[in-house]
Amino acid sequence: LLNNLQKTKVVSIGPFTAEELNKFNVKNSVANVYTISGAFQTIKNIFSLA
């Protein structure tokens, strides 16, 4: 599972989740707004769908 996460674009919903992912060397982007909607907006921005 960790190997697959390290190859995937991951968006964390906030800084605490980002910290936990970093402990396992999983690169991630943190949502600007710490909600599910904020995470989806970040995903859209990453893939230029916004």
C-alpha angles and dihedrals in degrees: 000000000000092000090055093047090052089058095047133079104249127192118198120207093225147346096282092056090045090054091051092049090048089056086065094042092250109152112223146167119230119228113243090223112043097228137092088259090052091051091051091049089052090050090051090050092049091053093038093241095130 
